[in-house]
Amino acid sequence: MPCRDYTEEDVLRGQVLDTERRVEHLKEQCNKLTGMLCHVVGNVIDGKFDNALTSEVNAWYAEHRAADIRNLQSMFSNVDLNDLSKEEFDTIDKILDKYTQ
C-alpha cells in the first residue's frame, strides 16, 4: 500500500512525464533517420553510389522491410481467402510472394 493517496494531479503529472519521454525518444529517432538520409542523398548527389548505403542504413532498411512484411501478413491473415475473387486472391498472392522472398 502506498503511504499516501495519489490525486488526479499526481496521475496527470505521471502521464505528462511519460509523454515527454516518448516525445524525446521520437526526436532522437527522427534525428538519427535525418542523419542517415542526409548521408545517402549527399553520396547519391555526388555520384558516390558505393558509399551511399552504410551498414547502419542497410540494417535500418532490413528491419523496416521485415516490419512491413509482418504488417502485410497480419493484414491479410484476417482475410477469408475463400471469399475473394480469383483476381483479388492473385493480387494478394503476388504481393505476399514479392515481399516474403
N, C-alpha and C positions, 0 to 999 in steps of 0.2 A: 504494500500500500504506500502511496506517496505520502510524504509528510505534510502536504498541503493540497488543497483542491485547486485544479487548474481552471482558469477562467477562459472565456471565449477569446479574450485578448491574447492569452498565452498560446492558445491553439493557432490563432491567426498569425502571431509572430513566428511560430514554427513553420507555418506554411510559406510565409514570406521568405524566410531563410532558405527553405528547400527550393523555392522558385529562383532565388538569386543564385544558388549553387548550380542549378540547371542552366540558367542563362549564361553563367560564366563558362560552363563546360561547352555549350553550343558556340560561344565566341571563340574558344580555343580551337574547336573543330573547324570552324569557319576560317580562322587564320591559317591553320595548317593546310586546308584544302586550297586556299588562295595562294599560298606559297608554292604548292605543288603545281597549280595551274599556271602560275607565272613562269615557273621553270620550264614547263612543257612548251607553252606558247612562245616564250623567248627563244628556245632552241629551234622550234619549227620555223619561226620567222627568219632566223639566221641560217636556215637550211641545214642545221645540225641534227638531223633525224636520229642518228645513232646515240646522241646524248640526251634526247628528249625524255625517254622513259627511264627513270631511276628505279631502283629496286623498291623504293617507297611507293612510287606511283603504281608499279606493277602489283605490289601487294594490296594496295587500296583497290585497284580495279578488280583483282581476283575476288576479294571479299565482297565488293559491291555487286559483281556479277553473280556470285553464289547466293547473295541475299535476293536478287531479282529472280533467280531461278526458283528459290524456295517460295517466294511470294506468288509466282505464276502457278507453281504446283499446288499451292494452298488454295488459290482462287479456283482452279479447275477441279480440285478434289471434291468440291461441293456441287459440281455439275453432274446431273444424271445423264451419262453419255447415251443412254438408250432413248432419251427424249430429243436428242439433237438430230437435225437433218444430216445427210451424208456430207453436205458442203460444210456445215458447222463443225462436224466431227473432224473432217480432213484439215480444216483450218487450225483447230486446237492441236491436232496431232503434229502438224508441221511446226507450229510454234514451239511446242514442248521438245520435239525432236531436234530442232535447231539449237536450243539453248541448254539441252541436257547432255550434249555430247562432249 
